[in-house]
Amino acid sequence: MATKYRIFGSELSPYSVKIRSYLRYKNIPYEWVVRGSWNMEEFSKLAKLPLIPLVVTPSDAVLQDSTPIIEHIESQYPSPSIHPKDESLKFISALIEEYGDEWGNKLMFHFRWWHSDDRNACARVLAYSRVVGDDEEEIEKVTASIAERMVTRRHFTGSSKDNAPLIKRYLNELLSLLEHHLSSHRYLLGERPAFADFGLAPQIYELASDPTGGGIIKNRAPHTLAWSQRMLEPKNEGDFLKWEDLEPTLGPILYNVGNFFLPWSSANTNAIKQNKDLFSVDLDSEKYTQNPQKYHAKSLASLKERFQAVRDHTQVDRILENYNCLKWLI
Ligand SMILES: N[C@@H](CCC(=O)N[C@@H](CS)C(=O)NCC(=O)O)C(=O)O
């Protein structure tokens, strides 16, 4: 039996970085195992899905999917908690975690794989993490095959010519909102990291590590960049704040969740129920079209269950109603 958690992951995988940040915050010993050609056989034997992160616990249980992985470990290591005691804030934090995983990823993924300069740079970084040795020809071959494969996968997250200007707008808005909030707070819910930070920060970290995304964020959102880097080694630097103290700058982020992410996620779920191959949704009066994503329907359903489980809805319903989120969750 191992004594440490093992994370099969990659520096370019936001969900892997998310789990690593979480284990660091909890001070839980882990081994970071870069998934590559040398351990693909071991990985494939363990993996139910060909996805990273994959976590092997000290008792040899295999876990996949970053949100349930964190929930599982949190139940065993509740302190320091990533959840505020206040039920409303706890749910808002989970909502932003989901927003980070699904919407933040859509923005990052598009910028990473859309322009050839970004695509080739990332494919090359990935190639170097996968190939043992210094065979330039082999590196070139792997780089080209990763880049080609990712072009065929772009549509899964809605990255398309028609959506490109919309996604650019979504990113600009999110960065402005985050920058405003994070210029006066160390973390999203105050002065210590919450579930929300673990979901959203890794997507921004990945964006910042890419040529175009890095340029945008360094120019326009330095506090946001610093937060995403702080989240690599998150620490308690104070307390979670009250909603009243967070609202002036966190409220607008929730409004973005309610005007973009939740209507998109809800339209995606409806499209899956209706067996559609393609769906369109009006997001702030602009039409956004993509193929439905099965996983997101599952994760929206889990979020709704989490919402149902809140015991006292008085405050959370009022907040979510004020920021256009409530109707998508009931
Ligand atoms: N919902 C999953 C998403 C995992 C995921 O999409 N992982 C990507 C990397 S970030 C992946 O493994 N893609 C296939 C590959 O890299 O081979 C989670 O939260 O863990």
The ligand as an SDF file (V2000), in Angstrom:
LIG
                    3D

 20 19  0  0  0  0  0  0  0  0999 V2000
  -14.5300   16.7110  -15.6150 N   0  0  0  0  0  0  0  0  0  0  0  0
  -13.1800   16.2160  -15.6420 C   0  0  0  0  0  0  0  0  0  0  0  0
  -12.4790   16.7520  -16.8780 C   0  0  0  0  0  0  0  0  0  0  0  0
  -11.1180   16.1070  -17.1010 C   0  0  0  0  0  0  0  0  0  0  0  0
  -10.5400   16.4860  -18.4650 C   0  0  0  0  0  0  0  0  0  0  0  0
  -11.2560   16.9680  -19.3480 O   0  0  0  0  0  0  0  0  0  0  0  0
   -9.2560   16.2220  -18.6340 N   0  0  0  0  0  0  0  0  0  0  0  0
   -8.5800   16.5170  -19.8880 C   0  0  0  0  0  0  0  0  0  0  0  0
   -7.2960   17.2970  -19.6220 C   0  0  0  0  0  0  0  0  0  0  0  0
   -7.6200   18.8230  -18.8110 S   0  0  0  0  0  0  0  0  0  0  0  0
   -8.1280   15.2120  -20.5330 C   0  0  0  0  0  0  0  0  0  0  0  0
   -7.7240   14.2910  -19.8460 O   0  0  0  0  0  0  0  0  0  0  0  0
   -8.2020   15.1250  -21.8750 N   0  0  0  0  0  0  0  0  0  0  0  0
   -7.7770   13.9630  -22.5970 C   0  0  0  0  0  0  0  0  0  0  0  0
   -6.3050   13.8200  -22.6420 C   0  0  0  0  0  0  0  0  0  0  0  0
   -5.5680   14.7390  -22.2490 O   0  0  0  0  0  0  0  0  0  0  0  0
   -5.8630   12.7530  -23.0690 O   0  0  0  0  0  0  0  0  0  0  0  0
  -12.4750   16.6530  -14.3530 C   0  0  0  0  0  0  0  0  0  0  0  0
  -12.9480   17.6130  -13.7050 O   0  0  0  0  0  0  0  0  0  0  0  0
  -11.5170   16.0040  -13.9440 O   0  0  0  0  0  0  0  0  0  0  0  0
  1  2  1  0
  2  3  1  0
  2 18  1  0
  3  4  1  0
  4  5  1  0
  5  6  2  0
  5  7  1  0
  7  8  1  0
  8  9  1  0
  8 11  1  0
  9 10  1  0
 11 12  2  0
 11 13  1  0
 13 14  1  0
 14 15  1  0
 15 16  2  0
 15 17  1  0
 18 19  2  0
 18 20  1  0
M  END
$$$$
